[in-house]
Amino acid sequence: MENQLLTTTQAVDPVFKFLFGACTVLLLGITITMIFFVVRYRRSKNPEPTSQVAGSPLLEVVWTLLPTLLVMGMFYYGWTSYLSLRTVPKNAMQVTAEARMWSWTFIYDNGKSSPKLYVPVGRPVQVNLVSKDVVHGFYVPAFRVKRDVVPGMKNHVWFVAATPGSYDLFCSQYCGTAHSSMISTVEALPPEQFAAWLGQKPAGVGAQGQELLQKYGCLGCHSLDGTPKVGPTFKGLYDSQVKVTRGGKPETVKADEKYLRESIVDPGAAVVEGFPPIMPKSEIPEAELKAIVEFLEGEK
């Protein structure tokens, strides 16, 4: 089936309006008829039944046929629109969305990654959905797309941003303690601005470290400004004294490079006092792990 849609909203909005309109007409018709019957045939005016009609084959055919045609019309309209939503245009740009507790990482064909989904205006974008841990949900209300992100299962959505702007992106499946923090945006840019962004070189160590913290979901639970979250803040952490529980026994450790590496790679080894042991293990390449530690050192 060749997809002729310009945007995914063209598949969803007309169907919604049709269903809403049909249901509104039925609701009004049934309600008005019910009120008329209650008033016209109330017991005080008609204490005894007077009708001698046993049945009406024509009426029975009508009230069976019309609802059947209406339901089949709803099904056909919805099914054809669903096929359009699942048929990706041939010129769609490919992006991979990696979901993890509790953040998004969007990876492009040239290797560039971002915690936000940058897209060019006017071009179809296919987002291939990958989960690194549990079931998440890719949901962008502005483009009427919502799809589960299931570990080990291939899935995708596609959409077109018709106008420049910033559009909310949510996780629609409860995925753990910081589910409500798993929020990002779709940044729709004019084609020339998007091309310039896509071609930008990696930032310096400081900015790169912060980007990596965002990439691996760290900033979903840890803040950079001292604000308490699910986990301890990164502000002033390096070289500070931290009270932890190790092997069931309390102890105080220095937050040096060794401790930070251990906390990232094996977070259950030493749990910070006052915080739940919910941080998942991370498989971070050595070069990126070093960049993160260097960034945290600069946050002291």
C-alpha positions as CSV (number, residue, x, y, z in Angstrom):
1,M,0.0,0.0,0.0
2,E,1.6,3.3,-1.1
3,N,1.4,5.9,1.7
4,Q,-0.1,9.2,0.5
5,L,-0.1,10.9,3.9
6,L,1.8,14.1,4.5
7,T,1.6,13.8,8.3
8,T,0.4,11.1,10.8
9,T,-2.2,13.5,12.1
10,Q,-4.0,13.1,8.8
11,A,-4.4,9.4,9.7
12,V,-5.7,9.9,13.2
13,D,-7.6,13.2,13.4
14,P,-10.3,12.4,10.7
15,V,-11.0,9.0,12.3
16,F,-11.3,10.6,15.7
17,K,-13.7,13.3,14.4
18,F,-15.8,10.7,12.5
19,L,-16.1,8.5,15.6
20,F,-16.8,11.4,17.9
21,G,-19.4,12.8,15.5
22,A,-21.2,9.5,15.0
23,C,-21.3,8.9,18.7
24,T,-22.6,12.4,19.3
25,V,-25.4,12.0,16.8
26,L,-26.4,8.6,18.3
27,L,-26.3,10.0,21.9
28,L,-28.5,13.0,21.0
29,G,-30.9,10.8,18.9
30,I,-31.3,8.2,21.7
31,T,-31.6,10.8,24.4
32,I,-34.2,12.9,22.6
33,T,-36.2,9.8,21.7
34,M,-36.0,8.6,25.3
35,I,-37.2,11.9,26.7
36,F,-40.1,12.0,24.1
37,F,-41.2,8.5,25.1
38,V,-41.1,9.3,28.8
39,V,-43.2,12.4,28.3
40,R,-45.6,11.1,25.7
41,Y,-46.2,7.6,27.2
42,R,-46.0,8.4,30.9
43,R,-48.2,6.3,33.2
44,S,-50.4,9.2,34.3
45,K,-51.5,9.8,30.7
46,N,-51.5,6.1,29.6
47,P,-52.3,3.9,32.6
48,E,-53.0,0.9,30.4
49,P,-51.2,-0.3,27.2
50,T,-53.2,0.4,24.1
51,S,-50.9,-0.8,21.3
52,Q,-51.8,-4.0,19.5
53,V,-48.7,-4.2,17.4
54,A,-46.8,-7.5,17.9
55,G,-43.7,-6.6,15.9
56,S,-42.3,-4.9,12.8
57,P,-40.0,-6.8,10.5
58,L,-39.0,-3.6,8.7
59,L,-38.1,-1.8,11.9
60,E,-36.1,-4.8,13.1
61,V,-34.2,-4.9,9.8
62,V,-33.5,-1.2,10.0
63,W,-32.2,-1.1,13.6
64,T,-30.0,-4.2,12.8
65,L,-28.6,-3.0,9.4
66,L,-27.9,0.6,10.2
67,P,-25.7,-0.1,13.3
68,T,-23.9,-2.9,11.4
69,L,-23.1,-0.5,8.5
70,L,-22.0,2.1,11.0
71,V,-19.6,-0.2,12.9
72,M,-18.2,-1.7,9.7
73,G,-17.6,1.9,8.4
74,M,-15.8,2.7,11.7
75,F,-13.7,-0.4,11.3
76,Y,-12.8,0.2,7.7
77,Y,-11.9,3.9,8.3
78,G,-9.8,3.0,11.3
79,W,-8.1,0.0,9.7
80,T,-7.0,1.9,6.6
81,S,-5.7,4.7,8.7
82,Y,-3.8,2.2,10.9
83,L,-2.1,0.7,7.8
84,S,-1.0,4.2,6.8
85,L,0.5,4.7,10.2
86,R,2.5,1.5,9.9
87,T,3.6,2.1,6.3
88,V,6.7,4.2,6.4
89,P,7.4,6.6,3.5
90,K,10.4,5.5,1.3
91,N,12.3,8.8,1.9
92,A,12.0,8.6,5.7
93,M,15.1,9.6,7.8
94,Q,16.2,6.8,10.1
95,V,16.8,7.4,13.9
96,T,17.2,4.9,16.7
97,A,15.5,5.7,20.0
98,E,17.1,3.9,23.0
99,A,15.0,3.8,26.1
100,R,16.3,3.0,29.5
101,M,15.4,3.8,33.1
102,W,14.9,6.7,32.9
103,S,15.9,8.6,29.8
104,W,15.9,8.6,26.0
105,T,18.9,8.5,23.7
106,F,18.4,9.2,20.0
107,I,21.1,7.9,17.6
108,Y,21.6,9.0,14.0
109,D,23.2,7.2,11.0
110,N,26.4,9.3,11.3
111,G,26.8,8.2,15.0
112,K,25.7,11.4,16.5
113,S,23.5,11.0,19.6
114,S,21.3,13.3,21.6
115,P,18.9,13.2,24.6
116,K,16.4,15.1,22.4
117,L,15.0,14.0,19.1
118,Y,16.1,16.6,16.5
119,V,14.2,16.3,13.1
120,P,14.0,18.3,9.9
121,V,10.7,20.0,9.2
122,G,8.8,18.5,6.3
123,R,10.6,15.2,6.0
124,P,9.2,11.8,7.3
125,V,11.2,10.4,10.2
126,Q,11.2,6.7,11.1
127,V,12.1,6.2,14.8
128,N,13.3,2.6,15.5
129,L,12.5,1.7,19.1
130,V,14.9,-0.1,21.4
131,S,14.7,-0.8,25.1
132,K,17.7,-1.5,27.2
133,D,15.9,-2.8,30.3
134,V,12.1,-2.8,30.8
135,V,9.0,-1.9,28.7
136,H,8.7,1.8,27.9
137,G,6.4,3.7,25.6
138,F,7.3,6.3,22.9
139,Y,4.5,8.9,23.0
140,V,4.4,12.2,21.1
141,P,0.9,13.7,21.4
142,A,1.5,16.4,18.8
143,F,2.1,13.9,16.1
144,R,-0.5,11.3,17.4
145,V,2.1,8.5,17.7
146,K,2.4,6.1,20.6
147,R,4.1,2.8,20.6
148,D,5.4,0.3,23.2
149,V,9.2,-0.1,23.4
150,V,9.7,-3.7,24.4
151,P,13.1,-5.4,25.1
152,G,14.1,-7.7,22.3
153,M,11.2,-6.7,20.0
154,K,11.6,-4.6,16.8
155,N,9.2,-1.8,16.6
156,H,8.9,1.7,15.1
157,V,6.9,4.8,14.6
158,W,7.0,7.5,11.9
159,F,5.8,11.0,11.7
160,V,6.4,14.4,9.9
161,A,6.9,17.7,11.7
162,A,5.0,20.1,9.5
163,T,6.2,23.3,11.4
164,P,9.3,24.2,13.4
165,G,8.9,24.0,17.2
166,S,9.5,21.9,20.3
167,Y,7.1,19.1,21.0
168,D,6.7,17.0,24.2
169,L,7.9,13.4,24.2
170,F,6.8,11.1,27.1
171,C,7.2,7.5,28.2
172,S,3.6,6.2,28.3
173,Q,4.4,3.0,30.2
174,Y,5.1,3.0,34.0
175,C,8.8,1.9,34.0
176,G,9.9,2.4,37.6
177,T,10.5,4.9,40.3
178,A,11.5,7.9,38.1
179,H,9.0,7.2,35.3
180,S,7.6,10.7,35.6
181,S,11.1,12.1,34.9
182,M,11.4,10.3,31.6
183,I,10.5,13.3,29.5
184,S,12.2,14.7,26.4
185,T,11.2,16.8,23.4
186,V,11.1,16.6,19.6
187,E,13.0,19.6,18.3
188,A,11.8,20.3,14.7
189,L,14.2,22.5,12.8
190,P,14.3,23.9,9.3
191,P,16.2,21.6,7.0
192,E,19.3,23.8,6.8
193,Q,19.5,24.3,10.6
194,F,19.0,20.5,11.1
195,A,21.8,19.8,8.7
196,A,24.1,22.2,10.6
197,W,23.2,20.5,13.9
198,L,23.7,17.0,12.6
199,G,27.2,18.0,11.3
200,Q,28.4,19.5,14.6
201,K,31.6,18.0,16.1
202,P,31.5,16.5,19.6
203,A,31.8,19.1,22.4
204,G,34.7,19.4,24.9
205,V,35.2,17.1,27.9
206,G,32.9,19.1,30.2
207,A,29.9,19.3,27.8
208,Q,30.6,15.7,26.6
209,G,30.5,14.4,30.2
210,Q,27.1,16.0,30.8
211,E,25.8,14.7,27.5
212,L,26.9,11.2,28.6
213,L,25.2,11.5,31.9
214,Q,22.1,12.4,30.0
215,K,22.6,9.7,27.5
216,Y,22.8,6.9,30.1
217,G,19.9,8.2,32.1
218,C,21.9,9.4,35.1
219,L,20.3,12.9,35.2
220,G,16.9,11.3,35.6
221,C,17.8,10.5,39.2
222,H,20.8,12.7,40.0
223,S,20.9,16.5,39.8
224,L,23.7,18.9,38.9
225,D,22.5,21.8,41.0
226,G,22.1,20.2,44.5
227,T,18.4,19.5,44.1
228,P,17.5,16.2,45.8
229,K,16.1,13.5,43.5
230,V,15.8,9.7,43.6
231,G,19.6,9.6,43.9
232,P,22.2,11.9,45.5
233,T,23.2,15.1,43.7
234,F,26.4,15.3,41.7
235,K,27.1,18.8,42.9
236,G,30.0,18.8,45.4
237,L,30.1,15.0,45.3
238,Y,33.8,14.5,44.1
239,D,36.2,14.2,47.0
240,S,33.4,14.5,49.6
241,Q,32.8,12.1,52.5
242,V,29.8,9.8,51.7
243,K,28.0,7.5,54.1
244,V,27.3,4.2,52.5
245,T,26.2,0.7,53.3
246,R,28.5,-2.0,52.1
247,G,27.8,-5.7,52.7
248,G,25.2,-4.7,55.2
249,K,27.6,-2.6,57.3
250,P,27.7,1.2,57.4
251,E,30.9,3.0,56.5
252,T,32.1,6.4,55.3
253,V,34.1,6.6,52.0
254,K,35.8,9.3,50.0
255,A,34.1,10.0,46.7
256,D,37.2,9.7,44.6
257,E,37.7,8.3,41.1
258,K,37.7,4.7,42.4
259,Y,34.5,5.1,44.3
260,L,32.7,6.8,41.4
261,R,33.7,4.1,39.0
262,E,32.5,1.4,41.3
263,S,29.2,3.3,41.9
264,I,28.6,3.5,38.1
265,V,29.6,0.0,37.2
266,D,28.3,-1.8,40.3
267,P,25.9,0.6,42.1
268,G,24.7,-2.1,44.5
269,A,28.2,-2.6,46.0
270,A,28.0,0.6,48.2
271,V,24.5,2.1,48.6
272,V,24.4,5.8,49.8
273,E,22.6,6.2,53.1
274,G,19.1,7.6,52.7
275,F,18.6,6.5,49.1
276,P,16.9,3.3,47.7
277,P,19.1,0.7,46.0
278,I,17.4,1.0,42.6
279,M,20.2,2.1,40.3
280,P,20.7,-0.4,37.5
281,K,24.1,-1.6,36.4
282,S,25.7,0.3,33.5
283,E,27.8,-1.1,30.7
284,I,29.7,2.1,29.7
285,P,32.7,2.0,27.5
286,E,36.0,3.0,29.2
287,A,36.5,6.2,27.2
288,E,33.0,7.4,28.1
289,L,33.3,6.3,31.7
290,K,36.5,8.4,32.0
291,A,34.8,11.4,30.5
292,I,32.0,11.1,33.0
293,V,34.4,10.9,36.0
294,E,36.4,13.9,34.7
295,F,33.2,15.8,34.4
296,L,32.1,14.9,38.0
297,E,35.5,16.0,39.2
298,G,34.9,19.4,37.8
299,E,31.6,19.6,39.7
300,K,33.1,19.5,43.1
